[in-house]
Amino acid sequence: MAKKIDRIAQMLNCPEKGEELRRAITESRKEFLLAKQAEEPEEEDHLDEDDFDDDYDEFDWTTP
């Protein structure tokens, strides 16, 4: 397995094709993340003041 990783590292550091490969990987990663974002529904993460219990103390073991 290490030999395969070394070959990939050599390809990415190649003076002729390395920049092209790195750019292609970056672009495909961007496209993947954009597609993944489009698939997932947006979750709203709103907290109301009612969601907090003023009496709760996470370090006080006597609080229910």
PAVEX-158583 format. One record per residue (C-alpha): chain; z, y, x; residue number from 0; residue in one letter. Coordinates in steps of 0.05 Angstrom, whole numbers, plus 5000, padded with zeros to 4 digits. Example, Ala and Ser with C-alpha at 12.3 -4.5 7.8 and 13.67 -1.06 7.14 Angstrom:
2
+------+------+------+------+-----+------+
! unit !    Z !    Y !    X ! pos ! code !
+------+------+------+------+-----+------+
!    A ! 5156 ! 4910 ! 5246 !   0 !    A !
!    A ! 5143 ! 4979 ! 5273 !   1 !    S !
+------+------+------+------+-----+------+
% end
This chain:
64
+------+------+------+------+-----+------+
! unit !    Z !    Y !    X ! pos ! code !
+------+------+------+------+-----+------+
!    A ! 5000 ! 5000 ! 5000 !   0 !    M !
!    A ! 5016 ! 5048 ! 5057 !   1 !    A !
!    A ! 4946 ! 5040 ! 5084 !   2 !    K !
!    A ! 4915 ! 5063 ! 5018 !   3 !    K !
!    A ! 4960 ! 5124 ! 5016 !   4 !    I !
!    A ! 4941 ! 5141 ! 5088 !   5 !    D !
!    A ! 4867 ! 5138 ! 5070 !   6 !    R !
!    A ! 4878 ! 5185 ! 5012 !   7 !    I !
!    A ! 4916 ! 5233 ! 5057 !   8 !    A !
!    A ! 4859 ! 5230 ! 5108 !   9 !    Q !
!    A ! 4808 ! 5245 ! 5053 !  10 !    M !
!    A ! 4848 ! 5305 ! 5028 !  11 !    L !
!    A ! 4854 ! 5332 ! 5099 !  12 !    N !
!    A ! 4781 ! 5322 ! 5116 !  13 !    C !
!    A ! 4750 ! 5387 ! 5141 !  14 !    P !
!    A ! 4685 ! 5375 ! 5104 !  15 !    E !
!    A ! 4705 ! 5346 ! 5036 !  16 !    K !
!    A ! 4781 ! 5358 ! 5034 !  17 !    G !
!    A ! 4778 ! 5426 ! 5000 !  18 !    E !
!    A ! 4729 ! 5400 ! 4948 !  19 !    E !
!    A ! 4773 ! 5340 ! 4933 !  20 !    L !
!    A ! 4836 ! 5382 ! 4928 !  21 !    R !
!    A ! 4801 ! 5431 ! 4881 !  22 !    R !
!    A ! 4775 ! 5374 ! 4838 !  23 !    A !
!    A ! 4844 ! 5344 ! 4832 !  24 !    I !
!    A ! 4874 ! 5411 ! 4813 !  25 !    T !
!    A ! 4821 ! 5424 ! 4760 !  26 !    E !
!    A ! 4828 ! 5354 ! 4730 !  27 !    S !
!    A ! 4904 ! 5362 ! 4728 !  28 !    R !
!    A ! 4897 ! 5429 ! 4691 !  29 !    K !
!    A ! 4849 ! 5398 ! 4641 !  30 !    E !
!    A ! 4896 ! 5339 ! 4631 !  31 !    F !
!    A ! 4956 ! 5385 ! 4619 !  32 !    L !
!    A ! 4917 ! 5429 ! 4570 !  33 !    L !
!    A ! 4894 ! 5368 ! 4531 !  34 !    A !
!    A ! 4964 ! 5340 ! 4530 !  35 !    K !
!    A ! 4991 ! 5406 ! 4505 !  36 !    Q !
!    A ! 4939 ! 5408 ! 4449 !  37 !    A !
!    A ! 4960 ! 5339 ! 4426 !  38 !    E !
!    A ! 5034 ! 5352 ! 4423 !  39 !    E !
!    A ! 5060 ! 5394 ! 4365 !  40 !    P !
!    A ! 5099 ! 5455 ! 4385 !  41 !    E !
!    A ! 5174 ! 5444 ! 4376 !  42 !    E !
!    A ! 5212 ! 5506 ! 4357 !  43 !    E !
!    A ! 5277 ! 5512 ! 4394 !  44 !    D !
!    A ! 5315 ! 5565 ! 4355 !  45 !    H !
!    A ! 5390 ! 5568 ! 4356 !  46 !    L !
!    A ! 5429 ! 5606 ! 4304 !  47 !    D !
!    A ! 5497 ! 5635 ! 4315 !  48 !    E !
!    A ! 5522 ! 5586 ! 4264 !  49 !    D !
!    A ! 5505 ! 5528 ! 4311 !  50 !    D !
!    A ! 5561 ! 5547 ! 4358 !  51 !    F !
!    A ! 5633 ! 5530 ! 4347 !  52 !    D !
!    A ! 5677 ! 5584 ! 4377 !  53 !    D !
!    A ! 5738 ! 5538 ! 4377 !  54 !    D !
!    A ! 5704 ! 5483 ! 4417 !  55 !    Y !
!    A ! 5721 ! 5478 ! 4491 !  56 !    D !
!    A ! 5684 ! 5424 ! 4529 !  57 !    E !
!    A ! 5739 ! 5421 ! 4581 !  58 !    F !
!    A ! 5796 ! 5416 ! 4531 !  59 !    D !
!    A ! 5805 ! 5343 ! 4513 !  60 !    W !
!    A ! 5852 ! 5360 ! 4455 !  61 !    T !
!    A ! 5797 ! 5396 ! 4416 !  62 !    T !
!    A ! 5762 ! 5350 ! 4366 !  63 !    P !
+------+------+------+------+-----+------+
% end
